[in-house]
């Protein structure tokens, strides 16, 4: 096993002896190096240059057809004790897994270049910053990490001068899915990925470092790594308040991060600023509040469904310096397309596999459902002026949410920090037929972190409780649900920009200015508490989404109790008491 505090030179030497690359190149973040890499990527076919006038500096990348998504069943936590990984992670004994990976990676870079990427998650030198070094044999990975992280000479210098860092080994080998592993060794600050070139498995600064490894670092050091967006809401007075929010997939996370206010709000001077769409690192500040940063420097977004209607800010972010993966290539003008971008698919094109494709005639989708864009955050029109703040931003509120057709109301406020942690620990979404073949199956995903927590989920929830106790003015916690439906399955709340109406009530609650109605599950707004000027919703629909059905919630509490059994004696007593309290209030 590689030592935890190995020098970068010793790390590179050890891995090069194992993988046997033809050459080793240290990357320092210079544009000259990136230009050379792009040129080489086009020569090898890893990259296809796109229309320089319409998409300047943009490229198309196609991954192996068997390598198109994260592989949770091949993702392991390798803690020395199995109980530390918990029941929601795949565990492997560290030494045995390390030997397996080394045998797979032996000579795995033969004939290829090893790129050494010293990178920073967060602003280099800031209190939030944590460093990593990824060794990769992929030009696509190197260029994508240049977008997603901060690669500068200062980072390399800091690591060479002894700054701690997370070691990352990424080796494509032969992309054999049977020998594909993404392994995390939290006690050795090591991530080891073999036989995958897909972003989520290969961009080791992404979920591997920023969530799985960082959650372990945060637990040891007294901060939190969360699967959360961060946004700022500016009111007509110019004041900006900040929220973080955690949602499972398909619950509008990116849309909320880049929300465009309704017209009547815009006219009055409301603005929404995006600080991040996926990851938040949160730590106590000297003023008794929790402060957050987005440790990433770009967006790794799902392409299908992104359009000028659904998320114009996200689409605008892709217009320059972006790498598109597994989308349609429009041969008419050498641009890209995907399902949901617009209603006029190209007729002379190549699908995500490079095959001829006619969007009007083909029965098959042109872009892969998990096709992606890797785009610089600086391209986003609503990027917050505080994006590069070394100190982060203070959080007024934390939101949890899910896709619930009947149970959860539009919004409700937790009774306390512990109650808020209870809400986050039991948050859930109901599946759709398109996704799973079954409708209404409830899947619980605490804080949207179930696949990404680097240690036992029971200990993770205890850490959340402790973080609230560590500050004098923690954020208020709320739950939102944009997805209540009527009997025909039609959404009752308009969503998208109108979600700002809910955020306004939330922030006013944080400032003690908004009224609320006490219910067994928490505090709800009344219809009069929401600013509904220009909102296309009926009074009947509004009443429905602000209703708490005690019978449904009694069944919900029973399901939460069953879910909590997974954590055994690791479940914090405070959460068991919150569940007891919910059931008692429902009975009354």
N, C-alpha and C positions, 0 to 999 in steps of 0.2 A: 504494500500500500504506500502511495506517495505521502510524504510527511505533510502535516497541515501548514507549516510555515516555510515551505521550500522556496528558495529564491527563484525568480522567473527564469534565470539562465539554467538552473538545475532542472526546473520543470520542463523546459523546452528540450533539454538534452535527453532527459529520461524518456519522454514521449517520442522523440525522433528516433532513438535507438529501437524502440518497440515498433513504430509504424513505418520506418525507413522511407521518408520522403526524398524526392530527388533534390530539393532545395528548401531552404527556410527563409521566409521574408517577414520581417517585423513591420507592422503597419503603424504609422504615426499620425494618421488623420489628414495628411496633406492631399490637396486636390490632385496633385500630380500622380500620386499613387492610385487614387480612385479612378482617374482617367485611364491609366494603364490597365487596371483590373477590368474595367468595362470593355476596353479594347480586346483583352484576352478572352473575356467571357463571350464576346461576339464571335471570336475566331473559333472557340471550342464548341459553340452552339448552345452554351448554357444560357446565353442572353440573345434576344432578338431585338435590335434597335427599332423604335417606333417613330412615327411622324414627328420630326424635329420642330415643325412649326406648330402643330396642334398639341403635341405632348412632349415639350422640350425636356431632354435628359431622361426620358422614360424608356423602360425596357419590358419585354415579355419573357417570362421564365416558365418552362414546363417541367413539372416534377415527374418522377417515375409514376406510371399509372397505379402501382401498388403502394404508393407512398404519398398520400394526399391529405392526411389528417393526423392529429395527435393519436397515439396508441396507448390508451390508459391501461390495457391489459399487459402491456410490455413496459410499463413505467413503474419503477421500484424505488422504495425507500430502504436504504441499507444502514439502519441504525444498529448499534451493537446488541440492543435488546429488542426483541420482536414487539413487546408490549408498548414500546415507545412509538412505534409506527401506528398502532391502533387498528381497529377493525375496518376502517374505511380506506386503508392504503394497502398496496401489495408490498410485502416485506421480503427481503433476501438477506442472508448472512453476509456481512461486508467482505470478508476475505474471499469467500467462495465466489461471490459475484464479481469481485475485482479480478480474480484469476480467469473467470469465464470471459470477461470483457477484454482482458489483455490477450488471451488466445485468439479471440475473434479479430482484434485490431492488429495483430502481429503482421507486419509488412502491409498493412491495410492502406497506407498512403504511397505505396511503391509506384514510382513514375509520376507522382503528383507533387505539387508544391504544398508545404505546410505554411499557412498564414498564422502569424502570431498577433492576436488582437487584444491589446490592453485597453479596457474600456471602463467607463464609470457609469453606474446607475445613480442618477442624480447629478447635481452640479459639482464638478470636481472641487474638492477642498471644503465643501459645505458640511454642516453637521449631519445631514441626511446621506451624504454620498457613501457608497460602498463600491469597491473595485472588483473587477474580474479580469481574468485572462482566458480567452478561448483560443484553443489551437484547432484549426479546421483545415480540411483539404477542399473546401468548396468556395469558389468565387462568389456564387450566389449568396452563401451565408456571410462571407466577409462584407460584401456590399450592403446586404440587408442589415447587418449589425452596425454598419456605419450610419444607417438611417435611424435605427431604433435606439442606439446608445450614444454616448459621447466618447469619441476616441481622439485623444489629444496627446502631445508630447508630455504634458504635465502629468498625465495618468501613468505613463510608463516610468517617468522619473520618480513619482511617488512610490510605485511598487518596487522599483530598484533600490529605493532608500529604505525599504522595510515595511511599507504600509501593508496591512493584511489584505488578502484578496481571495476570491473564490476561483479555484482552478476548474477549467472546462476543457474536456477533450471531446472533439467531434470528428468522427472518421466515417466517411461514406462506405468504406470497404467495397462490397459489391451490391449494396442495397437489397440484400436478401431478407425478406420479411420474417423468415423463420429464425434468423439470428439478430433481430432488431431489439435493442434494449436502450432505454433511457433511465439511467440509474443515478440516484442522489445519495451521497455519503455525507450527511450533515456534520458528523463529528470530525470529518477530515477536510471539510470545505472543498468538496470535489463533486463535479458533475461529469458523467461519462456517457456519451451517446454514440451508438454505432449502428450502421446500416440504414440510416434515414437521412434524407436531404430536405424533408418538409420543414417549414418554418418553425412550427410549434415544438418539434422534436430536435431541431438543429440550431435555432437561434437561442443559445443557452442563456442569454440575458433576459429572455422573455419569461414564460411561466416557470422554467426551471430555477433561475436565480431569483427573479423579482418576487416570486411567491413561495415556492417550496423551500428553497434555501433561506430566503430572507425572513420567512415566518419563524424559522429556527433561530436566526440571528436576533430577530426582534424579541423573541421570548427570553433569550439570554441577556439582552442588553436593555430591555425595558421599553420597546416600541412595537409597532404592529405593521405587518405587510398584508395588505388587503386587496381583494379582487373588486376594486371600486373605481367608479368614475369620480372626477372632481370637477365642480363647476362653480362659477361665481355669478350671482344675480345682482345687477346694478339697478337701483330704483331711480325714480325721477330726480331725487335730491343728489344723485351721484354716489351715494353710499353703496358699497359692494359687500355682500355677505356670501359665505362659501358653504357648500354642502358636499358631502361624499355619499355615494349610493351604490349598493350592491344588489344586482339582479342576476338570476340564472339566465342562460342563453334564451334568445327569442322573446325577451321581455322589454325591449326598447332601450337598452343601456346606451348604445352609441347615439341614438336619436335624442335622448335626454341630455347627454354630454354636450351636444351641439345644437340645442334647442333654439328655434327662432320664435321670438314672442309673437302673439297675435297682433294684428294691425293696430288695434286700439291701444295696446300696451306700447308698441313701438312709437306711436305718435306722442305718447306721454313721456317718452324718454327711457323706457325699460330696455335693458340689454342683458344678454346672457353670455358669459365668457367661459370658454372651454379650457380647462387645465389638464385634463386627461380623460381618456375613454375606457381605461381598463385597470390600471394599477394605482393604488395609493399607499404610500408609506406615511405612517402617522406616529407622531411622538409628542410627549408632553412639552409644552413651552414654559418659559419662565413666568408667564402671566396666569398660569393655572388653567389654560385652555389646551386643547389638542390641536396641533398644527400638522398640515399634510402637504406632501409634494407628490408629483407624478415622477417616478424615477426614470421613465422612458423619454425618448426624444423624437418619437414618431408614432404612427398608427399602423397596426397590423390588422386591417379590417377585412370583414367578409364582404366580397364584392356583390353577389346576387342580392337584389332588392335595394341596393343603394342607388338613388336617383335624385333628380332635381326636386321631385315631389317629396320623397321620404326623408332625404337628408342632403340638402344642397351644399352644406358646409363640408361634409365628408367627401362629396364628389369633387368639390373645388380643391380639396387637399391633395387629390390624386393627379392634378393637372401638370405637375412638374416634378422631376427628380424621383419618380416613383417606379417601383418594380411590381409589375402585375404577374400573378401566378395562376396558371390554369384557367384563363379566361379565353373568350373568343378573340381571334385576330381578324379584323375587318380588312380584307385585301384591297378594297376600293381606295382607301386612304391611309392604310397602315396604322389604324388606331385600334382600340379595344372595345368590346361590348360584352354584356352579360345579361342574363334574364332579370327583368325588373328595371333595367336602366332606362328603357323607353319602350314604346309599342311598335317600333320599326326596326326589327332585327336585320342585320345585313344579309344579303343574298349571295354575295361572293366573299366567302370567308373560310377560315379554318377553325375547327372546334378546339377544345382544350387539349386534345390529343394530336393536333396538327393535321387532322383529316379534312378534306373538303366539306364545307357545311353551308347549307342554304337555310337561313332562318325562317323563311316562309314555307318551305316544303318539308324540312326535317322533322321527324317525330321524336328525336332525341334532343336533350338540352345541349346547348353549345358550350356553356361554361360549366365547370364542375360545381356542385352545390356548395363546396367549401373553398371555392376559388378566393384568392386574397389580393389585397394591395398593401404594399409596404411604402408608406408615404411620410415625408418629413412633416413634423408638427408645425413648423414655421409656415407651411402652406395654408393652414386652416384660417379662413377669414375671421373667425370668432375666437382665435387664440388669445388667452388672457394676457394682459400686460405683466401679470405676476408669474407667468410660466417659468421664467428663469430665476425666480427668487430663491436665493440660497436658504432662506429661513422658512419657506413654504407659506401657507395661508392658514388662518385660524378657522376652525370648523364651527359653524353655528348649529348644524344639524347633520345627522346621519340617517339615511333612508335605506330601508329594506323593502323588497317587493317581489311579486311573483305574478303568475298568470292564473287567476282564480275566477271561475265563471260565476260562482254563487256566494262563496263564503266571505271573503275579505271585502270590506267596504272600500270606497275610493281612497280614503286616507284616514289614519288614526294615529294618535300620539301615545307613546309609552308613558306609563305612570311613574317610572323611575329609570335609572341606568340599568339596574338589574332586570327590570321588566323589559327594557329595550333589548338586552342581550338575550332574554328568553324569546322575544319576537324574532330576532335574527337567527337564533339557534333552530327555530321550528319553521322558518320560511320555506315555502314550497311553490311549485308550479304544477299545473295539470297539463298532461300531454295532449297533443292534437293527433288526429288521424293521419295527417300527412307525415308526421314525424315518426310515429310508432305503430300505427295500425290499430291503436286503441284510444278511445276518447275519455278524458277525465281521470286518468290514472295520476294520482298525486305522488310527486317525487320531491322529497325533502332534501334541501341543499343548504346547510347552515352557512349563512353569510356568503353564499355562492362560492364557498371555499372547499367543498367536499373533495374535488379532484386535485386540489392544489395545496392543501395544508401539509407541511413537512413533518408533522408529528401527530400524536394522538389527539383526536378531535375533542375529547373530554378535557384534556389539558389546555387546548386552544380556547375553549369556552371559559375556563377558569382564568386564563390570561386576559380575556376581554373584561371579565369582572374586575380583575386587579387594575387594569388600565383606567377604568372609571373611578376607582378609589384613589388613583395616583394624582389626580388633578382636582382643583377646587371648583372648576366651572366646565364640566364635561359637556359636549354637545347634547342637545335633546335628540331623541331617537323616534323615528316615525316609520310607519309601514304604508306603502302605496300600492294600489292595484288599478291599472288602467284598463283592465280586461273583463270587467263585469259584463254579462250578456243577458239578453232577454230570452224568452222561451224559444224563439226561433234561432238563437245563437248569434244574434247581431249585437255588436258592441254598443253599450249605452253611453259611454264617455267618449268624446271625440278624439282625445289623446293628442299626440304630437305637440304643436305649439301651445295648445290649450292647457297642457300640463303646468304651464307657468302659473295658472290660476291657483293650483294646489300648492305650488312652491311659495306663492305669496302668503297664503294662509299659514304655511309651516314657518316661514321666517317671522311673520307677525307673532306667532305663538312663542317663538324663541325670544322675541323682544317684549313679551307680555302685553301685546296690543290687541290680540284677537280672542274672540270668545270661542267656547267649545262646549260640547255636550258630553257628560260623563256616561260611559257605558261599561259593561263588564269587561270588554276587551281593551279599553283605553278611551281617549278623548277624541271625539269626532267633531267636525264642523257641522253647523246647521246649514240649511240652504242659504240663509241670509248672511252667513259668515264668508261665503265665497263670492269673489268678484266675477259675476257671470255676464257682464256687459258684452254683447256681441257673441256670446257662446251658443252654438247650435245644439242645445239640449232642452228637452221638455221637462216640466216640473215633475211629471210622473217618473221619468227616467232618473232624474236627480234624486227623488225620494228613494227610489230603489237602491241606488248605489251608496246611499248614506244610511242604509238599514243594517242592523245587526240581528241575525236570525239565531236565537238562543239554541234551537234544536240542532242547527248545522254546526254551531260552535261547540256544543256538547260532544258531538261526534268528532269534531276536530281535536278537541282535548284528548279524547280516547286514542286517536291516532298518534298524537304527539307522545303520549305515554308509551305506546308501543315502540315508537322510533327511539325514544330515550333509552330503552332497554339495551340498545346496541352498545352503549357506553359503559354499562355496568357500574362499578363503584367509582369510576372516573367522572361520572356526571356530577358537576358541582351541586352541592346541597341547595344553594340559592335558587337554581333553576328548577329543581324539584319543588321547592316551596312556591315559586311563581306559578307552576302548573297547578298545584293544589289551590292556590288563590284564585286562579281563573275559574276552575271548576266550582269553587264555593260561590263566587259572584254570579255565575250562570244559574246556579240552583236558586239563588235568591230572586 
